[in-house]
């Protein structure tokens, strides 16, 4: 009898081993994984991207993202699929504050990305000055603010509610997510629900109240995490999927072939050619742009135009006895107008029960440093950076000048800036990519920075690859 013919499995290469790339690989191999061969190529020595955990004072603490939004389902659903669903825990408290006018003040109840919906709560918070408070209600009588297309969050909110709301509420909240500035960040891309208000309502206060009421229906936990840190997710993804994961495998070139794609991997002195039927670029915008420069100059140009902010996380451990003046809640934000190096403080031991149990006599906190365009602040060496952060905390919270332990984690070019016009730029990129069969893009550069958003873009990219496979594996280019 003649030997059975060997069925060739299509080969999909995922470039990038962060949360988006690992999720895309997992999604393609999760169901019927034998139908496709998937390889993940990660340039750095470790997978995980900006999800990483290490110990400080005996407590495992994330060095990058340490929580994810529970109200977007993708992150929690992924944890469940990986068998971690029973471990997903809500933050002990969602209450947070903002350092304003000499004290940590509780964020006003009901705000939408800093836009107040309850003027009594705003006044009680003490965040704004008397004059700032008096300016806010003018929104109810001002004529409509004309919004033609996309605008910056800062310009729209300031026109309706005054500059103090932007400086002391919107700016620190946006900065906590994007490490950017309200006057440059896109209303459409960063706070789309308020973009809808700008188009439909004359009053921002009234529109934001309606948005808040709609989002509050069936409210559950705002943030969730994993005991031991979200840095556990990458290893769980790699172990659960059927992909081959290669680290230290930098992709230098990408080109089309007659029946697919060819990637050049490794150093110039010893290049390796990897052929693929499909490629998923799960990379930041700049390296994705470099790989697409010959394939699609148009998409490469738009990707190169997406700027990034560099940040650092200074993690500190103190004896619990030092926290006599610690504010309640999970932490607080610091507006740029306050002139501090620190832009946010997460009180890890107050936010997560598991962190408090790991070292009962120790308090761990994480301090975020760095905003877009202020990279000079990060040029200090680790010792100096810790010294400036500790001085800020000594002044604000009365903490000792010398912590028990300190750790500095630097994330160069970490956070994409969704500038005005971002959504149109992303639409152009995807429009070009759609004309290149077997090519997909995903990650934080497109539709959101959080883990759920990255997971969503990765699953969508993997779904499009699998759909093409299910149509008969027609990978050729027309």
N, C-alpha and C positions, 0 to 999 in steps of 0.2 A: 504494500500500500504506500502511496506517496506520503511524504511527511506533511503534517499540517502546516499551513502557511502561518508565519509569525505576524501578528497584528501589531503594527507600529503605533505606539502611543504618542500623541502630540506632546511636545515639550514646551512648557511655559516657564519663562525666567522672570522672577520678581527681583527687581533691583532695589535694595534697601531692606534692612532687617529691623526696622523700628516697628511700632505697633501697627501701622498701616500695612507694611509689607508682610509681616507675619500673619496678620489677619487675612490678607488676600490669599496667601499661600494656603492657610488653613481652610478657608472657604472653598477653595478649588479642590481640596483633597478630602474634605469632611464626608461628603456623600458620593459614593462611587469613585473613590480616589484612584482606583486602579486604571481608570479610563484616561488619566492624564498624568504625565510626569512633571513635577514642579521642582525647580531649583531656586533657592533664595541666595542672592549674592550680596553680602554685606562687607563694606570696605573696612570697617573698624575691627578690632580684635574681638568685640563682643556684640551680641545682638541686643536689641531693646531700645536703641535710640535714646530718648530722653526719659525712659522708664528704667530706673536703677535704684537699688536699695543697698545700704551698708549700715553698719552699727556705729552708734556714738553713745558712749557711757552705758554700753550694754543694751541699748534699745535699737532695734532695726528701724531706720527712718529713710523714707524716700529721698533721693537726691534731686529728682525732677518732680513730675506731677504726683500729688499725694492723695487726690480725691477725684471723683468723677460725678457729673450731674446724674442724679437718679431719675430725673423727669424726662430725660432722653433714654429710650429703652435699649439702645444698641450695646452700650458697655456692660450693663447688668446681664443682658441676654447672652453676651459672649462669655462672661464669667460662668454663667450657668452651664453653657454648652461645654465648658472646659472642666466641669465638675467642681467648680468653686462657688457655686450659687449659695450653698449653706454658709459659706464664710463671709459673704458680702455683708457688711455692717454699716449702719448709718452713723454719721458723726454724732457724738454725744450731744452737741448743740449746733444749731445753725446760726445762732446769734453772733453778730460780728459788729465791730466798731470802726470808727475812723478817728485818727488823731487830728483834732482841729482846735485851734485857738487855745493851746496849752493843756489839753486833756484828751484822753480817749473817750469819745462820745459814741453812744450806740447809734448805728445806722437807723434812720427813721423807718418805722414799720410801713410796709406796703410800697416801697420805692421800686421802680423799674429801671435797672441800670443807672441808679442815682436820681432819676426823675421822681419827685415826690408825688404821692396821690392823696396823702392825708396831711393837711397843713398843721393840724394840732400836733401830730406826731413829729412833724418837722420842727416846729417851734420848741417842743419839749426836749428834743435831742440836743439843742445847743450848738449844732454844727455850724449854723450860719450866724452872722452878725445881725443886729436889729435891722440895719439897712438892707441887708440881703434878704431877710424875711419879708420886709415891706415890698420888695420888688416882685416877689413871686406871684401874688394874686393879680397883678396887672395882666397876666396871661388871659384872664377871663374877659377883659374888655378890649385888648389890643386887636387890631384888624388881623386877618389871616396872614401868616408868614408864607410868602410865595416860595414854593419848592419845585423847581424845574429839574427833574432828573435827580441824580445822587448829590448829596451835600455832606459836609462833615457833621458828626454828632455835635461837636462843640458849637458850631455856628448856629445850628437850628435851636438847640436847647437854650443858648444864651439869648437869642432873639426873643424867645418866649418867656423865660423865667429869670433871666439875668445872669451875669458872669459868675456870681458866687456859687450858684448851684453847679455850674460846670467845674469851677476850680476845686470845690470841696466835697462834691459827691460824684459827679459823672467822671471826672478825671481820674480819681483814685480807683474807682471800680473798673473802668476801661483799662487803666494801666495795670491793674492786677491780672487781667486776662491777656492783654496784648503787649504790655510794656511799651505802649505807644501813647500818643497825645490826642486828646479829644478833638482838637482843631484840625487834625489830619486824617483821622479814621472815618471810614465810610459809614453813614447812617444805614444805608441799605444792607451792607454786609455784616455789620457788627450788632446792630439792634433793629432787625427787620420789622419787629412788631411796632416800633416807634416810627419807622418809615411809613407804615400804613396809616398811622395816626396823622402824620404830616400831610399825607395826601387827602385824608377824609375829614379831619376835624379842624376847626378853627382854634380851639383851646387844647393845648398840650396836656394840661392838668386833667381835663375831662376825658380825653382819649386815653391817657395813661391809666386812669382809674378803671376804664372799661377793660383795658388789656390785663390789668392786675386781677380784676374780678374773674375774668375768663380763665386765667392761668391758675387761680387759686382753687378752682373746683376740683375736688378729689385730691387735694394736696397730700403728698407723702413726704418722706425725707428729701431734702434738697441735695445733699452730698452723701456719697457712700465711698467706702474704701475696703481694703483687705487687711486683716491682721498680718503684720509683718511687712506691709507696704504693697502698693500697686506695682512695684518693681518685680513682683513675682509673676506678673502676667506674661512677659515675653517667653520665659522658660516653659511655662505651661502651654503656650501656643505652639512653640517649636516641638514639644514632646507629643502633643496631641495630634498634630498634623502629619501628613505623609510626605512632606517635602524634604528634599535634601538641602540642608542649610550650610552655607560656606561663609566663614568669616575671613577677614584679611583678603577679600577678593574685590578689589576696586575695579569698577567698569570704566574704561577710558574712552571707548568709542562704541557707537551704535550705528549700524547701517542696514539698509534693506537688502535682501537677496531675492532671487527669483521666486522662492517659495516660502519666505519668512524673514527672519532677522538674524543678524550676526553681531555678537558682542565681543569686544576685545577686552580681556580681563588681565590684570596683573601689571607688573612693571614693564617699561619699554624694552628692557634688556631680555625679558623672557615673556613675551606676550602669549596669551592663550586665546584661541578662538572658540566661542561657545555659540552654537547654532540653536535657534529657538523658533517655534511656530508662532509664539505670541510673547510679548514682553509687557510687564506691568512696571511702570516707573513709580515707585513709592519713595520718592526723594524730595528734599527741599527744592524750592524753585530754581535756585542758581545751578546746582549740579544737574538737575533735569534739563535746564536750558542748554548746558554745555553738550549733553548727549544728543539733543535734538537740533543742534546748530546746523548740521548738514542735512538731516532728514526733513526738517521743517523750520526754516529761518523765521517764519511768521510766529509760530508758537514759541520758539526759542526767545524771540524778542520780547514777547509779552511776559514770559516766565522771568526773564532777566530783570524786568521792571518791578518785580515784587521785592521790596526791601525787607530786611530782617533786623530785629533788635537782638543784641547780646545781653545776657543777664547772668547773674550769679546767685547762688543760694548759700547763705552762711548759716550753718546749723550749730546751735550752741546748747550746752548742757549746764544747768545750775543746780545747786542744792535746793530742795523744795523750800527750805526755810528762807531763801532769798526772795520769795515771791509774795511778800506781805502786801505789795501794792499791785499785784497782777490784776488786770481787768477781767471781768466775767466774759464768757463767750469763747469762740474758737480762734479769735485773733482780731487784728485791726489793720486798716489801710492807712497810708500816709500820703496826703496830696503833695504834688510837687511844690505848690505854693508855700509849704512849710519849710522848704529848704533843707530837708534831711536827706542823707544818703539812702537810708532804708525806705522802701516804698510799701512794704507789707510785712507783717509779722503773724505767723501762724503759731499758736500755742498748742503744739502737738500733743502734749500730755493732757491738756484740757479738751482737745477735740476728739481724741480716740481713746476709748477705754483700754484697749490692748496695750497702748503705749504707756499709759499710767500704771498698769499692772506690771509691765516689764521691769520697771525700776521705781518702786514706790517712793524712795527718798530723793528722786531726781526729777527735775522738770526740763523737758526738751522743747526748744522752739526753733522755728525756721524763719530766717529773715531774707526777703527778696531784695535784690539790688540791681539797678540798671534799667534805663529807659532808652527808647529809640533816640539816636542822635547824641547820647550822653555816654558813649563808650569810654571816654577818658576816665570816667569814674572807676572803670574796671581795670585800668592800667596799674593800679596799686598791686603790690605783691600780697600773698595771702595774709601775712602777719599784719600789714597795714590795713587791709580791708577789714579784717576781724576787729582791729583796734577802733576804727571809725564806727563800725556797727555797734560794738559794745559801748562806745561813748554815747551814741544815740539812745541806746536802751537804758544806760545809767541815768541819763537826763530825763527820759520819758517815764520809766518805770521804777527807777531807784535800784536797779540791779547792780550787783558788784562789778567792779572794773575788770575782774579776772574770772572768766567762767571755768567750770571744771574741765570741759573739753570744747574744742571748736573744730569745725570742718568746713572747708570752702569747696564748692562745686561750681565750675564755670561752664556755661553753655553759650559758646560763641555762635552767633547767627541763629538763635534758637527759635524766635517767634516771628512769623510772617506778619507784615503790616498790611492790613486791609485798608488801603488808602481809598480816597474817593474815586469811584469808577471801578472798584475791584470786581464786582459781579460781572460787569460788562467784559472786563479783561478775561475772567475765567470762562465766560461764554465763548469768547473768541478762541481761547486755547482749546477748549473741548470741541468746538466746531472743526478745528483743523485736525485734532487727534481722531475725530470720528471718520475722517477721510483716509486714515491709515489703518487698514484692517490688521487686527492682531496687536495693536498698541493701545494701552490704557495708562491713565495717570491717576494717582490717588495720594491722599495725605493731607497735612494741615494747611498747605498752601491754597486750598480751594474753598472749602465750605465751612470751616470751623476748626478751632484749635484744640478743643477738648478731646478726650479719649472717645466718647460716643460719636462725635463728628468724624474723627479719623476712621473709626471702625466702619461707619456708614459708607464713606467713600471707598474704602477697601472692599467691602462686600459688594458694592455696586459694580466696581471694576471687575471683580472675580465673576460676578454674575454674567456680565457681558461676554467675558471670555468663555465661560461654560456654555452660554447660549449659542455661541458660534460653533462650539464643539458639538453640541446636541443637534445642530442643523446639518451635521455630516462632516464636520471638521474641514470646512472650506476655508483654509487659511491663506490661500494665495492672494496676491494683490492685483487688482485690476488696473 
